[in-house]
Amino acid sequence: MNFKGMVKPRDEPRQVVKGRFEVKKYIEDEHLAFGWASVAIRVNGEQITDWHDDMIDPEDLEQAAYNYVEESRDGGEMHLRGGVAHLVESVMLTPEKLIMMGVAPDTFPTGWWIGFRVTDQNVWEKVKDGTYKMFSIEGEALRLEVHG
């Protein structure tokens, strides 16, 4: 998945940012895999710092999710090749949206939930056997220093 302008950058412009979240469920006979694309805020209100020491503000993640759905919907393999999956489900969960749904605002983290239909058999086998156990997002952003 490729995104533009999705994180609050920190040091150098146009750094590629990647985040990884576990595949939570897959439906074998339909080649469907579901999980969090990215989580900005935990249920307890803590903003997440990812493996690359980056944070994504919820409004930036939400805009990136909308841009991805509008412009791409293509799933790739290890950021090296595309065309191995198609987005079939996407929802950006925020406390405000949860309230509108009649759900307590602290029920889910503030994040982006996705589902893909994997069309490449080799990639699907790697999802099933656990070789590919998480989603990884990628994007470009300007980094801004965050002072605690």
VMD Tcl script that builds the backbone (N, CA, C; Angstrom):
set m [mol new atoms 444]
animate dup $m
set s [atomselect $m all]
$s set {name element resname resid chain x y z} {
  {N N MET 1 A 0.845 -1.150 0.000}
  {CA C MET 1 A 0.000 0.000 0.000}
  {C C MET 1 A 0.900 1.224 0.000}
  {N N ASN 2 A 0.590 2.170 -0.828}
  {CA C ASN 2 A 1.405 3.371 -0.897}
  {C C ASN 2 A 0.556 4.585 -0.536}
  {N N PHE 3 A 1.090 5.440 0.322}
  {CA C PHE 3 A 0.380 6.613 0.798}
  {C C PHE 3 A 1.252 7.832 0.614}
  {N N LYS 4 A 0.642 8.981 0.566}
  {CA C LYS 4 A 1.385 10.238 0.541}
  {C C LYS 4 A 0.873 11.114 1.662}
  {N N GLY 5 A 1.795 11.735 2.373}
  {CA C GLY 5 A 1.441 12.708 3.386}
  {C C GLY 5 A 0.718 12.149 4.578}
  {N N MET 6 A 1.131 10.994 5.088}
  {CA C MET 6 A 0.330 10.422 6.144}
  {C C MET 6 A 0.884 10.549 7.539}
  {N N VAL 7 A 2.085 10.940 7.771}
  {CA C VAL 7 A 2.590 11.004 9.135}
  {C C VAL 7 A 3.118 12.388 9.450}
  {N N LYS 8 A 3.242 12.633 10.733}
  {CA C LYS 8 A 3.898 13.845 11.187}
  {C C LYS 8 A 5.389 13.555 11.181}
  {N N PRO 9 A 6.114 14.053 10.210}
  {CA C PRO 9 A 7.520 13.747 10.057}
  {C C PRO 9 A 8.382 14.369 11.141}
  {N N ARG 10 A 9.624 13.880 11.232}
  {CA C ARG 10 A 10.493 14.343 12.291}
  {C C ARG 10 A 11.785 14.973 11.845}
  {N N ASP 11 A 12.611 14.332 11.054}
  {CA C ASP 11 A 13.907 14.941 10.774}
  {C C ASP 11 A 14.146 15.292 9.327}
  {N N GLU 12 A 13.963 14.388 8.408}
  {CA C GLU 12 A 14.289 14.720 7.038}
  {C C GLU 12 A 13.045 14.638 6.165}
  {N N PRO 13 A 12.979 15.463 5.135}
  {CA C PRO 13 A 11.811 15.448 4.269}
  {C C PRO 13 A 11.731 14.179 3.426}
  {N N ARG 14 A 10.520 13.807 3.094}
  {CA C ARG 14 A 10.233 12.718 2.165}
  {C C ARG 14 A 10.825 11.381 2.563}
  {N N GLN 15 A 10.816 11.093 3.831}
  {CA C GLN 15 A 11.250 9.778 4.288}
  {C C GLN 15 A 10.123 8.776 4.051}
  {N N VAL 16 A 10.463 7.573 3.676}
  {CA C VAL 16 A 9.466 6.522 3.560}
  {C C VAL 16 A 9.160 6.033 4.964}
  {N N VAL 17 A 7.871 5.921 5.253}
  {CA C VAL 17 A 7.431 5.511 6.580}
  {C C VAL 17 A 6.691 4.194 6.447}
  {N N LYS 18 A 7.022 3.252 7.297}
  {CA C LYS 18 A 6.370 1.954 7.258}
  {C C LYS 18 A 5.873 1.605 8.647}
  {N N GLY 19 A 4.707 0.984 8.719}
  {CA C GLY 19 A 4.167 0.493 9.979}
  {C C GLY 19 A 3.640 -0.905 9.751}
  {N N ARG 20 A 3.688 -1.740 10.763}
  {CA C ARG 20 A 3.246 -3.126 10.596}
  {C C ARG 20 A 2.244 -3.493 11.675}
  {N N PHE 21 A 1.130 -4.133 11.254}
  {CA C PHE 21 A 0.113 -4.604 12.178}
  {C C PHE 21 A -0.314 -6.000 11.787}
  {N N GLU 22 A -0.527 -6.816 12.755}
  {CA C GLU 22 A -0.807 -8.236 12.614}
  {C C GLU 22 A -2.090 -8.522 11.835}
  {N N VAL 23 A -2.049 -9.552 10.995}
  {CA C VAL 23 A -3.251 -10.059 10.356}
  {C C VAL 23 A -4.059 -10.744 11.446}
  {N N LYS 24 A -5.275 -10.272 11.686}
  {CA C LYS 24 A -6.096 -10.776 12.784}
  {C C LYS 24 A -6.937 -11.982 12.375}
  {N N LYS 25 A -7.333 -12.043 11.125}
  {CA C LYS 25 A -8.198 -13.138 10.690}
  {C C LYS 25 A -8.045 -13.316 9.195}
  {N N TYR 26 A -8.163 -14.573 8.752}
  {CA C TYR 26 A -8.269 -14.789 7.321}
  {C C TYR 26 A -9.330 -15.839 7.059}
  {N N ILE 27 A -9.960 -15.742 5.898}
  {CA C ILE 27 A -10.997 -16.686 5.472}
  {C C ILE 27 A -10.425 -17.443 4.288}
  {N N GLU 28 A -10.065 -18.688 4.558}
  {CA C GLU 28 A -9.275 -19.463 3.599}
  {C C GLU 28 A -9.932 -19.625 2.244}
  {N N ASP 29 A -11.184 -20.061 2.207}
  {CA C ASP 29 A -11.790 -20.358 0.905}
  {C C ASP 29 A -12.063 -19.113 0.067}
  {N N GLU 30 A -12.010 -17.924 0.668}
  {CA C GLU 30 A -12.240 -16.695 -0.088}
  {C C GLU 30 A -10.973 -15.858 -0.262}
  {N N HIS 31 A -9.844 -16.350 0.281}
  {CA C HIS 31 A -8.566 -15.632 0.195}
  {C C HIS 31 A -8.668 -14.219 0.763}
  {N N LEU 32 A -9.365 -14.086 1.892}
  {CA C LEU 32 A -9.555 -12.797 2.540}
  {C C LEU 32 A -8.713 -12.712 3.804}
  {N N ALA 33 A -8.041 -11.585 3.985}
  {CA C ALA 33 A -7.247 -11.340 5.190}
  {C C ALA 33 A -7.640 -9.978 5.749}
  {N N PHE 34 A -7.791 -9.909 7.086}
  {CA C PHE 34 A -8.255 -8.700 7.752}
  {C C PHE 34 A -7.337 -8.331 8.902}
  {N N GLY 35 A -7.237 -7.051 9.187}
  {CA C GLY 35 A -6.465 -6.598 10.336}
  {C C GLY 35 A -6.327 -5.087 10.327}
  {N N TRP 36 A -5.576 -4.579 11.298}
  {CA C TRP 36 A -5.324 -3.145 11.377}
  {C C TRP 36 A -4.249 -2.762 10.378}
  {N N ALA 37 A -4.524 -1.771 9.547}
  {CA C ALA 37 A -3.498 -1.207 8.679}
  {C C ALA 37 A -2.581 -0.338 9.524}
  {N N SER 38 A -3.186 0.427 10.431}
  {CA C SER 38 A -2.424 1.297 11.316}
  {C C SER 38 A -3.321 1.732 12.463}
  {N N VAL 39 A -2.718 1.914 13.615}
  {CA C VAL 39 A -3.420 2.430 14.787}
  {C C VAL 39 A -2.662 3.672 15.243}
  {N N ALA 40 A -3.393 4.772 15.415}
  {CA C ALA 40 A -2.776 6.023 15.844}
  {C C ALA 40 A -2.833 6.180 17.362}
  {N N ILE 41 A -3.975 5.827 17.951}
  {CA C ILE 41 A -4.196 6.018 19.385}
  {C C ILE 41 A -4.757 4.720 19.971}
  {N N ARG 42 A -4.132 4.239 21.033}
  {CA C ARG 42 A -4.632 3.047 21.729}
  {C C ARG 42 A -5.950 3.367 22.436}
  {N N VAL 43 A -6.665 2.341 22.844}
  {CA C VAL 43 A -7.928 2.506 23.567}
  {C C VAL 43 A -7.725 3.361 24.823}
  {N N ASN 44 A -6.561 3.244 25.460}
  {CA C ASN 44 A -6.293 4.007 26.685}
  {C C ASN 44 A -5.908 5.463 26.417}
  {N N GLY 45 A -5.913 5.890 25.140}
  {CA C GLY 45 A -5.609 7.269 24.792}
  {C C GLY 45 A -4.155 7.541 24.461}
  {N N GLU 46 A -3.295 6.544 24.574}
  {CA C GLU 46 A -1.869 6.715 24.299}
  {C C GLU 46 A -1.612 6.743 22.790}
  {N N GLN 47 A -0.870 7.755 22.315}
  {CA C GLN 47 A -0.489 7.795 20.907}
  {C C GLN 47 A 0.647 6.805 20.682}
  {N N ILE 48 A 0.526 6.037 19.631}
  {CA C ILE 48 A 1.491 4.983 19.330}
  {C C ILE 48 A 2.703 5.562 18.603}
  {N N THR 49 A 3.878 5.123 19.022}
  {CA C THR 49 A 5.117 5.367 18.296}
  {C C THR 49 A 5.495 4.042 17.656}
  {N N ASP 50 A 5.673 4.041 16.324}
  {CA C ASP 50 A 5.908 2.773 15.625}
  {C C ASP 50 A 7.371 2.350 15.673}
  {N N TRP 51 A 7.689 1.273 14.970}
  {CA C TRP 51 A 9.028 0.675 14.970}
  {C C TRP 51 A 10.088 1.625 14.433}
  {N N HIS 52 A 9.659 2.632 13.692}
  {CA C HIS 52 A 10.600 3.578 13.100}
  {C C HIS 52 A 10.592 4.900 13.861}
  {N N ASP 53 A 10.043 4.874 15.064}
  {CA C ASP 53 A 9.970 6.043 15.936}
  {C C ASP 53 A 9.127 7.154 15.329}
  {N N ASP 54 A 8.083 6.781 14.574}
  {CA C ASP 54 A 7.163 7.736 13.976}
  {C C ASP 54 A 5.809 7.640 14.661}
  {N N MET 55 A 5.109 8.767 14.666}
  {CA C MET 55 A 3.741 8.817 15.159}
  {C C MET 55 A 2.866 9.355 14.027}
  {N N ILE 56 A 1.662 8.842 13.933}
  {CA C ILE 56 A 0.705 9.322 12.942}
  {C C ILE 56 A -0.463 9.920 13.703}
  {N N ASP 57 A -0.716 11.187 13.476}
  {CA C ASP 57 A -1.890 11.808 14.085}
  {C C ASP 57 A -3.139 11.229 13.440}
  {N N PRO 58 A -4.206 11.048 14.222}
  {CA C PRO 58 A -5.426 10.424 13.683}
  {C C PRO 58 A -5.955 11.099 12.419}
  {N N GLU 59 A -5.934 12.427 12.380}
  {CA C GLU 59 A -6.473 13.112 11.196}
  {C C GLU 59 A -5.614 12.852 9.965}
  {N N ASP 60 A -4.311 12.686 10.142}
  {CA C ASP 60 A -3.436 12.364 9.011}
  {C C ASP 60 A -3.670 10.930 8.539}
  {N N LEU 61 A -3.830 10.007 9.481}
  {CA C LEU 61 A -4.114 8.619 9.121}
  {C C LEU 61 A -5.452 8.524 8.393}
  {N N GLU 62 A -6.432 9.243 8.888}
  {CA C GLU 62 A -7.753 9.220 8.253}
  {C C GLU 62 A -7.671 9.720 6.809}
  {N N GLN 63 A -6.973 10.810 6.582}
  {CA C GLN 63 A -6.827 11.341 5.224}
  {C C GLN 63 A -6.060 10.373 4.332}
  {N N ALA 64 A -5.022 9.739 4.879}
  {CA C ALA 64 A -4.256 8.752 4.106}
  {C C ALA 64 A -5.138 7.571 3.722}
  {N N ALA 65 A -5.974 7.120 4.654}
  {CA C ALA 65 A -6.881 6.002 4.370}
  {C C ALA 65 A -7.842 6.370 3.241}
  {N N TYR 66 A -8.417 7.555 3.319}
  {CA C TYR 66 A -9.344 7.988 2.266}
  {C C TYR 66 A -8.631 8.101 0.923}
  {N N ASN 67 A -7.425 8.672 0.925}
  {CA C ASN 67 A -6.665 8.800 -0.324}
  {C C ASN 67 A -6.359 7.433 -0.923}
  {N N TYR 68 A -5.970 6.489 -0.078}
  {CA C TYR 68 A -5.644 5.147 -0.556}
  {C C TYR 68 A -6.865 4.484 -1.197}
  {N N VAL 69 A -8.009 4.608 -0.545}
  {CA C VAL 69 A -9.229 3.996 -1.074}
  {C C VAL 69 A -9.638 4.654 -2.386}
  {N N GLU 70 A -9.509 5.964 -2.462}
  {CA C GLU 70 A -9.892 6.677 -3.680}
  {C C GLU 70 A -8.923 6.440 -4.835}
  {N N GLU 71 A -7.639 6.334 -4.536}
  {CA C GLU 71 A -6.629 6.347 -5.596}
  {C C GLU 71 A -5.986 5.010 -5.927}
  {N N SER 72 A -6.062 4.019 -5.042}
  {CA C SER 72 A -5.273 2.823 -5.302}
  {C C SER 72 A -6.038 1.525 -5.058}
  {N N ARG 73 A -6.197 1.167 -3.812}
  {CA C ARG 73 A -6.832 -0.091 -3.375}
  {C C ARG 73 A -6.005 -1.325 -3.735}
  {N N ASP 74 A -4.784 -1.130 -4.175}
  {CA C ASP 74 A -3.915 -2.234 -4.592}
  {C C ASP 74 A -3.081 -2.724 -3.411}
  {N N GLY 75 A -3.006 -4.024 -3.247}
  {CA C GLY 75 A -2.159 -4.622 -2.221}
  {C C GLY 75 A -0.893 -5.170 -2.836}
  {N N GLY 76 A 0.212 -4.946 -2.159}
  {CA C GLY 76 A 1.499 -5.390 -2.671}
  {C C GLY 76 A 2.143 -6.431 -1.783}
  {N N GLU 77 A 3.291 -6.895 -2.225}
  {CA C GLU 77 A 4.059 -7.886 -1.465}
  {C C GLU 77 A 5.384 -7.273 -1.052}
  {N N MET 78 A 5.567 -7.096 0.249}
  {CA C MET 78 A 6.824 -6.647 0.844}
  {C C MET 78 A 7.344 -5.342 0.233}
  {N N HIS 79 A 6.448 -4.475 -0.208}
  {CA C HIS 79 A 6.808 -3.184 -0.792}
  {C C HIS 79 A 7.648 -3.323 -2.061}
  {N N LEU 80 A 7.656 -4.517 -2.671}
  {CA C LEU 80 A 8.475 -4.746 -3.860}
  {C C LEU 80 A 7.650 -4.874 -5.132}
  {N N ARG 81 A 6.445 -5.416 -5.007}
  {CA C ARG 81 A 5.606 -5.545 -6.198}
  {C C ARG 81 A 4.143 -5.421 -5.792}
  {N N GLY 82 A 3.353 -4.856 -6.683}
  {CA C GLY 82 A 1.927 -4.675 -6.432}
  {C C GLY 82 A 1.114 -5.739 -7.135}
  {N N GLY 83 A -0.192 -5.557 -7.099}
  {CA C GLY 83 A -1.087 -6.433 -7.842}
  {C C GLY 83 A -1.291 -7.804 -7.256}
  {N N VAL 84 A -1.030 -7.992 -5.962}
  {CA C VAL 84 A -1.209 -9.323 -5.372}
  {C C VAL 84 A -2.468 -9.408 -4.518}
  {N N ALA 85 A -3.147 -8.272 -4.306}
  {CA C ALA 85 A -4.358 -8.255 -3.498}
  {C C ALA 85 A -5.169 -7.006 -3.825}
  {N N HIS 86 A -6.461 -7.067 -3.507}
  {CA C HIS 86 A -7.363 -5.941 -3.721}
  {C C HIS 86 A -8.063 -5.614 -2.406}
  {N N LEU 87 A -8.131 -4.340 -2.089}
  {CA C LEU 87 A -8.839 -3.901 -0.891}
  {C C LEU 87 A -10.319 -4.202 -1.036}
  {N N VAL 88 A -10.904 -4.854 -0.032}
  {CA C VAL 88 A -12.334 -5.141 -0.040}
  {C C VAL 88 A -13.046 -4.535 1.167}
  {N N GLU 89 A -12.278 -4.070 2.157}
  {CA C GLU 89 A -12.876 -3.498 3.357}
  {C C GLU 89 A -11.947 -2.431 3.908}
  {N N SER 90 A -12.535 -1.306 4.324}
  {CA C SER 90 A -11.744 -0.222 4.890}
  {C C SER 90 A -12.639 0.608 5.789}
  {N N VAL 91 A -12.213 0.795 7.024}
  {CA C VAL 91 A -12.933 1.692 7.919}
  {C C VAL 91 A -11.932 2.361 8.849}
  {N N MET 92 A -12.034 3.663 8.935}
  {CA C MET 92 A -11.230 4.438 9.868}
  {C C MET 92 A -12.093 4.654 11.094}
  {N N LEU 93 A -11.681 4.064 12.210}
  {CA C LEU 93 A -12.449 4.163 13.450}
  {C C LEU 93 A -11.906 5.288 14.311}
  {N N THR 94 A -12.780 6.206 14.674}
  {CA C THR 94 A -12.449 7.310 15.567}
  {C C THR 94 A -13.485 7.324 16.685}
  {N N PRO 95 A -13.172 7.932 17.822}
  {CA C PRO 95 A -14.170 8.011 18.895}
  {C C PRO 95 A -15.474 8.652 18.424}
  {N N GLU 96 A -15.384 9.674 17.582}
  {CA C GLU 96 A -16.590 10.348 17.095}
  {C C GLU 96 A -17.460 9.403 16.260}
  {N N LYS 97 A -16.827 8.617 15.406}
  {CA C LYS 97 A -17.592 7.675 14.581}
  {C C LYS 97 A -18.198 6.567 15.437}
  {N N LEU 98 A -17.446 6.102 16.435}
  {CA C LEU 98 A -17.984 5.062 17.312}
  {C C LEU 98 A -19.230 5.564 18.044}
  {N N ILE 99 A -19.205 6.793 18.519}
  {CA C ILE 99 A -20.376 7.374 19.188}
  {C C ILE 99 A -21.559 7.406 18.223}
  {N N MET 100 A -21.321 7.817 16.975}
  {CA C MET 100 A -22.396 7.853 15.982}
  {C C MET 100 A -22.965 6.461 15.710}
  {N N MET 101 A -22.140 5.429 15.879}
  {CA C MET 101 A -22.591 4.044 15.682}
  {C C MET 101 A -23.298 3.490 16.915}
  {N N GLY 102 A -23.282 4.263 17.997}
  {CA C GLY 102 A -23.882 3.780 19.231}
  {C C GLY 102 A -22.951 2.894 20.032}
  {N N VAL 103 A -21.657 3.044 19.816}
  {CA C VAL 103 A -20.640 2.242 20.491}
  {C C VAL 103 A -19.829 3.170 21.400}
  {N N ALA 104 A -19.438 2.679 22.551}
  {CA C ALA 104 A -18.623 3.486 23.465}
  {C C ALA 104 A -17.339 3.928 22.753}
  {N N PRO 105 A -16.939 5.196 22.916}
  {CA C PRO 105 A -15.792 5.721 22.176}
  {C C PRO 105 A -14.458 5.069 22.520}
  {N N ASP 106 A -14.388 4.354 23.640}
  {CA C ASP 106 A -13.137 3.684 24.008}
  {C C ASP 106 A -13.205 2.174 23.774}
  {N N THR 107 A -14.109 1.756 22.894}
  {CA C THR 107 A -14.246 0.328 22.577}
  {C C THR 107 A -13.117 -0.168 21.692}
  {N N PHE 108 A -12.718 0.649 20.727}
  {CA C PHE 108 A -11.670 0.292 19.777}
  {C C PHE 108 A -10.612 1.380 19.771}
  {N N PRO 109 A -9.402 1.053 19.327}
  {CA C PRO 109 A -8.398 2.107 19.155}
  {C C PRO 109 A -8.805 3.032 18.010}
  {N N THR 110 A -8.171 4.183 17.932}
  {CA C THR 110 A -8.346 5.073 16.796}
  {C C THR 110 A -7.388 4.571 15.728}
  {N N GLY 111 A -7.961 3.977 14.696}
  {CA C GLY 111 A -7.113 3.366 13.689}
  {C C GLY 111 A -7.876 2.962 12.453}
  {N N TRP 112 A -7.118 2.381 11.542}
  {CA C TRP 112 A -7.641 2.009 10.230}
  {C C TRP 112 A -7.654 0.489 10.093}
  {N N TRP 113 A -8.858 -0.073 9.975}
  {CA C TRP 113 A -9.078 -1.510 9.804}
  {C C TRP 113 A -9.270 -1.792 8.317}
  {N N ILE 114 A -8.616 -2.852 7.818}
  {CA C ILE 114 A -8.693 -3.178 6.393}
  {C C ILE 114 A -8.922 -4.668 6.171}
  {N N GLY 115 A -9.360 -4.974 4.961}
  {CA C GLY 115 A -9.478 -6.352 4.500}
  {C C GLY 115 A -9.057 -6.418 3.045}
  {N N PHE 116 A -8.322 -7.469 2.694}
  {CA C PHE 116 A -7.857 -7.667 1.323}
  {C C PHE 116 A -8.240 -9.046 0.819}
  {N N ARG 117 A -8.591 -9.110 -0.460}
  {CA C ARG 117 A -8.708 -10.389 -1.156}
  {C C ARG 117 A -7.366 -10.607 -1.847}
  {N N VAL 118 A -6.669 -11.651 -1.429}
  {CA C VAL 118 A -5.345 -11.943 -1.977}
  {C C VAL 118 A -5.533 -12.758 -3.251}
  {N N THR 119 A -5.033 -12.233 -4.351}
  {CA C THR 119 A -5.236 -12.869 -5.656}
  {C C THR 119 A -4.034 -13.690 -6.118}
  {N N ASP 120 A -2.903 -13.496 -5.500}
  {CA C ASP 120 A -1.689 -14.233 -5.844}
  {C C ASP 120 A -1.594 -15.465 -4.940}
  {N N GLN 121 A -1.603 -16.654 -5.528}
  {CA C GLN 121 A -1.619 -17.893 -4.748}
  {C C GLN 121 A -0.381 -18.042 -3.863}
  {N N ASN 122 A 0.779 -17.675 -4.369}
  {CA C ASN 122 A 2.005 -17.773 -3.593}
  {C C ASN 122 A 1.943 -16.874 -2.356}
  {N N VAL 123 A 1.463 -15.655 -2.536}
  {CA C VAL 123 A 1.312 -14.736 -1.401}
  {C C VAL 123 A 0.278 -15.279 -0.416}
  {N N TRP 124 A -0.823 -15.831 -0.933}
  {CA C TRP 124 A -1.859 -16.377 -0.048}
  {C C TRP 124 A -1.298 -17.511 0.817}
  {N N GLU 125 A -0.505 -18.363 0.232}
  {CA C GLU 125 A 0.101 -19.455 1.006}
  {C C GLU 125 A 0.974 -18.891 2.124}
  {N N LYS 126 A 1.667 -17.783 1.861}
  {CA C LYS 126 A 2.504 -17.160 2.890}
  {C C LYS 126 A 1.663 -16.510 3.986}
  {N N VAL 127 A 0.487 -16.020 3.646}
  {CA C VAL 127 A -0.432 -15.507 4.674}
  {C C VAL 127 A -0.888 -16.674 5.555}
  {N N LYS 128 A -1.298 -17.760 4.927}
  {CA C LYS 128 A -1.807 -18.906 5.686}
  {C C LYS 128 A -0.749 -19.555 6.564}
  {N N ASP 129 A 0.485 -19.680 6.074}
  {CA C ASP 129 A 1.502 -20.383 6.867}
  {C C ASP 129 A 2.206 -19.471 7.880}
  {N N GLY 130 A 1.811 -18.180 7.887}
  {CA C GLY 130 A 2.371 -17.266 8.882}
  {C C GLY 130 A 3.626 -16.537 8.443}
  {N N THR 131 A 4.093 -16.788 7.215}
  {CA C THR 131 A 5.249 -16.044 6.719}
  {C C THR 131 A 4.920 -14.551 6.678}
  {N N TYR 132 A 3.733 -14.231 6.163}
  {CA C TYR 132 A 3.240 -12.849 6.162}
  {C C TYR 132 A 2.157 -12.768 7.233}
  {N N LYS 133 A 2.520 -12.275 8.410}
  {CA C LYS 133 A 1.568 -12.237 9.511}
  {C C LYS 133 A 1.035 -10.862 9.813}
  {N N MET 134 A 1.481 -9.864 9.066}
  {CA C MET 134 A 0.982 -8.525 9.351}
  {C C MET 134 A 0.915 -7.685 8.087}
  {N N PHE 135 A 0.116 -6.628 8.200}
  {CA C PHE 135 A 0.048 -5.643 7.127}
  {C C PHE 135 A 1.146 -4.624 7.353}
  {N N SER 136 A 1.634 -4.053 6.286}
  {CA C SER 136 A 2.668 -3.027 6.376}
  {C C SER 136 A 2.272 -1.886 5.460}
  {N N ILE 137 A 2.178 -0.691 6.030}
  {CA C ILE 137 A 1.841 0.463 5.209}
  {C C ILE 137 A 3.111 1.234 4.880}
  {N N GLU 138 A 3.049 1.973 3.809}
  {CA C GLU 138 A 4.213 2.730 3.364}
  {C C GLU 138 A 3.727 4.073 2.843}
  {N N GLY 139 A 4.477 5.113 3.109}
  {CA C GLY 139 A 4.067 6.411 2.612}
  {C C GLY 139 A 5.212 7.399 2.652}
  {N N GLU 140 A 4.939 8.577 2.132}
  {CA C GLU 140 A 5.912 9.659 2.151}
  {C C GLU 140 A 5.360 10.775 2.996}
  {N N ALA 141 A 6.256 11.428 3.743}
  {CA C ALA 141 A 5.819 12.530 4.592}
  {C C ALA 141 A 7.006 13.403 4.936}
  {N N LEU 142 A 6.719 14.588 5.333}
  {CA C LEU 142 A 7.751 15.450 5.895}
  {C C LEU 142 A 7.801 15.151 7.380}
  {N N ARG 143 A 8.999 15.032 7.931}
  {CA C ARG 143 A 9.143 14.729 9.350}
  {C C ARG 143 A 9.248 16.012 10.158}
  {N N LEU 144 A 8.570 16.034 11.280}
  {CA C LEU 144 A 8.634 17.147 12.218}
  {C C LEU 144 A 9.090 16.615 13.552}
  {N N GLU 145 A 9.973 17.319 14.187}
  {CA C GLU 145 A 10.439 16.942 15.520}
  {C C GLU 145 A 9.284 17.094 16.504}
  {N N VAL 146 A 9.078 16.084 17.334}
  {CA C VAL 146 A 8.049 16.141 18.355}
  {C C VAL 146 A 8.745 16.261 19.692}
  {N N HIS 147 A 8.425 17.299 20.420}
  {CA C HIS 147 A 9.041 17.515 21.735}
  {C C HIS 147 A 8.048 17.153 22.807}
  {N N GLY 148 A 8.484 16.265 23.738}
  {CA C GLY 148 A 7.631 15.768 24.801}
  {C C GLY 148 A 7.455 16.757 25.869}
}
mol reanalyze $m
mol bondsrecalc $m
mol representation Tube
mol addrep $m
